[in-house]
Amino acid sequence: MRRTSRLTRIAVGVASIALAATACGGTSSDKDSGSDGSKETKGLAIAYDIGGKGDQSFNDAAYAGLQKAQEKFGYKTADIEPTEGETDADKEQRLASLAKQGYNPVIGVGFAYGPAMEAVAPKYPDTTFGIVDSVVEGDNVASLVFAEEQASYLAGVAAAKATKSDTVGFVGGVDIPLIHKFQAGYEQGVKDTDPKVKVISQYLTQTAEEGGFSSPDKGKAAAEGQIEKGADVIYQAAGLSGQGVIEAAAKAKVWAIGVDSDQYQQEALAAYKDFILTSALKDVGGAVFALAESVHDGKPLTGVQTFDLKVNGVGLAESNPKMAEIEGLTDAVAEAKEKIIAGDIKVNTE
C-alpha cells in the first residue's frame, strides 16, 4: 500500500461549470458514453456533505481537489450536491450510481457517508471508494482522516497571542466527536499559551439535520453572543454556518479564525477579510487529489490515510500580514508546530 508523504495545499476557489443531471438530483460533468457509443473514461467523482459547493470551506476544498485531478489527468469528473432531508438510502443510491457509471474513485465528502459506503463499497470491488472524516473498513476503501486537533492547537496559540480582552470563543457547528477535536485542540492551545485567557465554547445544534453546518444565521447569532461576553477572537468549525461567525466578528471589529480552507483568501468573504486573523487548514483538496492520483497510477490507496502536520495535511494559514504585527504570535505558532511534530506536545482530541 502506497502512502502519500507530502501534500500540496490548494487555494480553494468556487467555479461554476455546466453540469448534466445525474442520480438523486445531483450534477455531473459528463455523459455515460462517447459519440461513437463507447463508454468514456471517467475518473474522480465526489458527493458533497451538508452545505454543498459554495461553503467557502470544507466542500469547496474537496472541489478544488477534483479540479486539480481533472486538469492533470484530463478525464471526466462528477460532483454531486446533497438533497435536503436525505436518508442513508439516498446516499447509497448516489454512490452506487456513480460506481455504475464508471467513476473511479468515488469519494463521499463527510462522515455522514459512512453507513452508505459500508453498504455500497463491497458491491463494487473494482471501484476505489474514499470517505473524508470517517473510517470505513473495506479492501477498496480509503479513509481520509485528519489531525484537526493539531491545526486547532495552532489556532489556539494565535488566539491567545491576539486577544486583548483575555476572552476568546469557539463555535462548533454540531456537537459530535469530529468537532470535539477542533474544540479540544483549540482550548489546549489557548491554555498552554496563556492560562489566564478564558475560552467560551458552544455548539449550534446537536444534529446536522438541525442546520448546524448550513445556517449562517445561527453562526452569526452565536458569535454575537460571545462578543457580548467579551470575546475578541472567535474560532469557528461550523461549515457554511461559519460565514455568519466571520460576518459578526467583522461587524464588531474583532478577530475571526477560519477553518478548513484559507478563508482570508476566499472571494466570497472579501468584505470581511481584514478581520480574518488566520484559518486552521485541513487539506481536504490535497487528500482528494492524492486518492485520485493513486487510482490513476494503478496503485490505489486503501485503509486509513492520516493527514497531519508532518505531511502538511493540516496547518495554519499565514496569508493575513497583520499576523506578523502581533507581538510573539508568529514565533509562538512556529514553536508549537515544531513541538507537535517532534512529539513534545500531545494534542488532546476530546
Disulfide bonds with the S-S distance in Angstrom:
none
